[in-house]
Each structure stands twice: as structure tokens, then as C-alpha cells.
Amino acid sequence: MQSVVNIALPFFALIFTGYFAARSGLLGEKTVGGLNTFVFYFALPALLLVTTYESPTPDGAVFGLLASYYLPSFALFFAVLLLARRLFGLRLADAAIQSLGATFSNVGFIGLPLIILLYGSAAALPAVLIVMVDSIVMLGLATALVEADLDRGRRNFRFFLRLLGGVVRNPIVTASFVGVSLNFLQTPMPTPILAYGGLLADAAGPCALFALGATLASRPMREGALETSYLVSIKLVIHPTLVAGLALWVFDLPPVWAAVAILQAALPIAANVYLLAQRYDQRPQQVSTAIFVSTAAAVVTISLLISWLAPIS
């Protein structure tokens, strides 16, 4: 357990260092924006491309990984959607945002650095596959439901074109696609390019965690204990439990791939959920609170999970 603390505590301490740096006024809004730009457009894409390129691919593992992760994700998404409509009486747009919060992990700024730290390049490919599908399918599904509820029918086609264009231009998705393609095609890459990508990749983890904390400091907080505890419990406990059942006992994934799927599901709510909620003005303050609380609670839950996964992986 001490070795787990030695890994997890410094990792999450970086997030809260960024949070307190921004809250204390040491980092201005423009500085945080510049740091996020570096992470999003340069450091994380380099980490994705280089580590995915070097990652081994077990035969038949891709289908099992996606099934293990997304069968529970879709089931939870629609279960939460139904509960939000029937139990909480929310309109479809609000329910879709809540459902996304229950199933959309912070696989970019937290997941990738943590998984590479724990398992090295062998874990890059499964992690990247989840990043790609989450960015395209889960985010797209929630956005489509919000758009449908807000009755923007005549603009929907134009909106979906913009959504598709945004996915294509997303450097994380693009880098993931290039890295996966180079891996599957076994394309040789020149050593200087790998070295250049490695330099950028080395900065991804610390900068992403610090930037995430600084970004959380600017998010509004609101009282909402019932909704927050509900979303955080689903995201940090129920989601990874369901994924673990399929990954370990149904699809029997290779140990590292199973560990990646379970850890990705156990991550706190992604900041992208807040961006979507803010864009449509659908429960942004409640979502912001849930993101902060889930990130703080993950210090404990992720540490326990890493300890449990150690013999498996």
C-alpha cells in the first residue's frame, strides 16, 4: 500500500497545487489558458502518438476492450437518463448532461499520464482507444440529445457538420488516430522525430495535472449535495465495478488492458462535461461541483483501486 501512496499522492498533489496556485492569484486567466493550450495542442498529442506507436497489440483484445468498457457505459448512460427524467423530473437536455457526467471520465488530463506512469507504453493503445471513442461517441451522443431537446431541428445538420469538424480538428483525437494507424501498419519512424515527440511527451503528465487543477479553480461551485453524491458514486464506484466484471470475467482481457479499462472507468468526471453544460446553459454549476468533488474523492478511490489491481496487472 505504501508504494501505491507513493505513486497516487504526488500525482493528485500536482492537481491541487495547480488549483491553489490559481486560487491564490499566482496564475492569471491568460496564463492558465496558455498552459492548457500547450497541453492540449502539443504535449498530450505527442504523448499519445509516441506511446501508442510503441505499444504492443495483443490479438483479439480490441473488441474485448471496447465491449468491456462501452456496454456498461451505454447501460449507465441510459439508466441515468431515465432516472433523471422520472426521479428528478429533469428535461431531456439536463438529463443528458447528467448522464454524461456519470459516464465520461477524465481520460485525457488524468487518465493518460496516470496509466503511462503505472504501466508504460504497453498500456498506451488501450488507453488511446477509449479516448477516441469517448470523444466521438459519448460526447456526440450527449450533445445530440441536448440539441434535440432544445428544438434546433433546422440547424441540426449544420451543427453535426460543425461537431464532426471539431472532432477531426481535435489534436488529441488526430494524434490518437495517427498513432494507432502507425502501430497497426508497423510504419518505421525516424529516430529524431521520436526523440522530439519524447521531449514533448515528458512534459505532458506534470503540465496536464497542474493545468487541470488551475482550471478547476475557475469553475463555479454550488450547493447540491444530493446530485453531487449521486453522480460521484456512479462515476467512481458503479462504472468501474461494471467494467471490471466484463473485463476480468467475461472477456478475459490481457492483464494490462483490463487494468486500463477499469482505471479509465474509475477516473473522475471530465472537464469537458462542464464545457458542454456551460455552452448550453444546462446545469453548469451542478456539474462543476460534481467534477471538483469527484476529483478530490478520486485521491482515495484511485489509490485503493491501484492497490487492488497490482496483483492482476
N, C-alpha and C positions, 0 to 999 in steps of 0.2 A: 504493500500500500504506500510505503514511503516513496518508492520510485514513481508511482502514479502522481502523488502530490508534487514531486519534483518536476514533473512534466506539465501537469494541468495548472498548477498555481501560477507559475511565471507566465504561462500562456494567457490566462484570463487577467492577470495583473496588468499586462500590456493594454488590454481593452480599457480597464478602469483608469490607467494612467492617462490615456488619451481623453477619457471622459473628464477627469478632474483638471487636466490642462486646459480644456476648452471652457469648463465651468468657471475656472479661476480667472479667465480673461487672457491667459498667456497666448492662446491661439485665437486669432480673429476669424470671422466667417470666410474671408477670402483665402486665408491660409489653409483652413480645413478643406475648402473647395479644391485648392491646388493639390493638396495631399491626396484627396480622393481621385482626382484626375490622373495623377501619376500611378496610383494603384490600379485603377480601372482600365486605363488605356495602355499601360506599359508593363508594370511588374506582374500582375496576375496573369495577363495573356502569355507572358514569357514563361512563367511557372507552369501554366497549363501545357503549352506547346512542348517545352523541353522534357518535362517529366512524362507526358503522355507518349511522346516519341520513343522514350527509353523503356516504357512499361511492357512487360510480357503479357501475352493474351492466352489464358487457358482455353482450351477447346470447349465450346458449348456453354461458356459461363455468361455470355452477354444476355441471352434470353432469360436465364435464371435470375440474373441480377435485376433486370428491368421488371420481370414478373414479381419478384420478391418485394421490390420497392413500390411499384405503382399499383398493384392490386390493393394493398392496404391504403395507399394514398387516395385512390379514387373512391374506395369504400368510405373512408373517413370524410372525404370532402363532401360527398352527397349526404352522408348521415348528419354531419354538422349543418349542412344547408337545410335539411328537413327539420332538424331540431330548432334552428334559428327562426324558421318560418312558423312552426307550430307552437314551440315552447316559449320563445321570446317575442313572437309576433313581429319579426323584422321584415321589411320589404326585401325583394329579391336581391337588389344591389348591396344592401347592408349584409345580408346573409352570405352572399358570395365573397365579400371581403373577409368576413369572419371564418368562412370555410378555408380560404386561402391561408389565413393566419394559423389555422390548426394543422396545416399540411405542408407549408412552404418553408423549408429550412434555410438557414443562412449558410448555404453550401459554398459560397464564394469566399467572403472575407474571413469566415471562421473555419469552415469545413476543409477547404483545400490546404491551408497552412498546417492545420492540426493533423490531417491524415498523412501528408507528406512527412511531417515530423515523426509520426509514430511508425509508419510502415515503408517509407521511402518510395522510389519510383514504381515499385510493384503495385502500389495502390492508386497510382495516378489515373489509369484508364477507367476503372470502375467509378472513381470519383467524378471524372470529367463527363462520363456518360449520363450520370444523374444531373449534373449541372446543365447539360444541353437539353435534356428532356424537360426538366423543371422550367427552364427559361422559355421554352417554346410551348409546351403543352399545358402545364399547370397555370402559369401566368396568363396564357392565352385563354384558357377556359374561364377563369375568374373574370377577366376583362370582358369577354364576350357576354357573360351573364349580366354584368353591370351595364354594359351598353344596351342590351336587350331591355332591361328594366327601365332604363332612362328614356326609352322610346325614341331612339335616334335612327329609326329604320332607314330613312332616305340617305343618311350619311354612313350607314354601316359598311357598305362596300369600300368607300374611301377610307374609312377607319381601319378596316382589316388590311388594306394595302399599306397604310402607314405602319400598322403593327408588324406586318411581315418585313417591311423595310427596316424597322427598328431592330428586329431580331437579326437580320442579315448584317446590319452595321454594328451590332453589339460585339466589341472586341473579344469578350470572353467566349461567346458562342463561336465566333470566327476562329479564334485560336484553338478552341477545343476541336472544331471540325478539321482544321489543318493538321493538328497533332494526331488525331485518330486516323486520318487518311494516310499520313506518312507512316504511322505504325503498321497499319494493315497492309500497305503496299511495300513495306520494308525498303523505303527510299533512303539511300545514304545522304547524310547531311554533313557539309564541310565543318571541320573542327573549329575554325574561327567563329562561325555562326553559332555553334553550340556553346562556345565559351562566352560569347556576347549575351546569348539568352540566359546562360547560367548566372551571369553577373546581375542581370535584372531580376531573375527568379529569386536570388538570395535576399533581395530587398522586399519581396512580396509579403512574406509572413509578418515580420515586425511592423511594416508600414500599414498593411491591411488591418491588423488588430488595433493599432494606435488610431488610425483613421476612423474605424468603426466606433471606438469609444468617443472620439471627438464629435462625430456625427450624432450619436445618441444624446449628447449634452444639449443639442439644439432642438430636440424634439419636445413637444408639449407633453406634460403629464396631467393625468386626470383621475379623479376617484372613480373606481369601477371594479371593486374587489371581486364581485361575482363573475363578471365576464372575463376578467383577467385570470382568475384562478381556473376557470373552465378551459380557456384556450391554452394556458400554460400546461395544465395537466394532460390534455390531449397531445400537445406537441412534444413534451419532454418524456412522457411515460407511455401513453397508449400507442402512439405512432411507432416508436422503436420496438415496442413489445410485439406488435403485429408483424413488423418486418422481420424481426428475429425469428419468429415462428416459421415463416416461409423460407427464409434464407438458410436456416440451420437444419430444419427437419423435413421440409417439403422438397426444396430444390437442391439441397446439399451442396451449396456453393463452396468453392475453394476457400480456405480459412480467411485469407486476407480480403477477398472480395465480400465475404459475408460480414466481416468486421466493418468494412467501409459502408455497406448498405445500412447496417444497424446504427453506426455512428452518425451518418448523414441524416437519418430519420430522427435521431435524438438531439440534433442541434436546435438552438433557439430560433424563434421566428425571424425571418429575413427582413432587412430594412426595406426591401422592395415592396413589401406589403403596405408599409406606411406610405410610400410614394404613390401607389395606386389609390389608396384611401384618400390621400390629400388631393390628388388630381381630380377625383370625382366628388370630393367633399362627403365621403361616406364613412363615418366613424373614425376619423383620423386620430383624435385624441385617445380613444379607447385602444386602438391598435398600437399607438405609440407606447402607451403604458404597458401593454402586454409584451411588446418587444423588449423593453427595458427589464421587466421582471423576469422574463424567460431567459434573458442573457445572464442576469445575476444568479438565478436559480441553477443555471447550467454549470456553474462552477462546481456544485456538489454532484449533480446528476451525471455529468460527463465524467467526472473523476471516478465515481462508482462504476460507471459503465466500462471505462478503460480497464479498471481492475478486473472486472468480470470477463472481459474479452481477452485478457492477456493469455490465459491457457489455450483459448480457442485459436487465436491467430499466431 
